[in-house]
Amino acid sequence: MPRKYTMSDKAREARRKGGMAAGRSLDAYITRIVDRAPELTDEHIARLRKVLRPVSGGSAE
């Protein structure tokens, strides 16, 4: 006989929503792009270069 699930519906819903938010974070998107880098086309790379240009006053300075 399978074990009965012991978490409340409210707790399961909160966990589900938190997981969705983590999967849609900026860090999660960047990780997916980096992991799939070999699949990038020249057009993809050109689009990424536009947003990754050095910006004066950024946090890297």
N, C-alpha and C positions, 0 to 999 in steps of 0.2 A: 504494500500500500504506500503511495507517495506521501511525502511529508506535506502537511498543510502549511501554506505560506503564513508567516506570523507577523509580517509588517502590515500596518494599517494602510488603508487606501490613501489617506492623506500623506503618509510618509512616502509611499511609492510614487505618488504624483509629484511631490517635491523633488525626489531623486531624479525622476524622469525629466523634469524641467531643467534642473541643474545640468544634466548630461547634455541636453540639447543646446544650452547656452555655451557650454565648453566646446562643443563640436563646431559652433559657429563663431568662435572667437578669432580675432586676427591672427593669433599665434597658430591656431589650428589650420587656417587657410594657408599660411606661409609654409608650415610643415608639409602640407599636402603638395604644394607646388615644388618644394625642394625635393621631396621624395620622388616626384614624377619628372624631374628635370630632363632626363634623356628623351622624353616624349615631346618636349617643347619644339615648336616650329620656329622658323625665322620671324614669322609674324607675331607669335607669342613673345619672343625675346624683345622685339622692337617695342611692343606695348609695355612690357615690364621696364624697359630702359627709360621710358618717359616718366614713370613715377619714381624711379630710383636715382634720378639725377641728383647731384649734390645741391643742397639748399643752404644758402648762407643763413647763419643763425640757428641751425639745427642742433640737435643734441650731440652730434658727433664733434662739434667744435669745442 
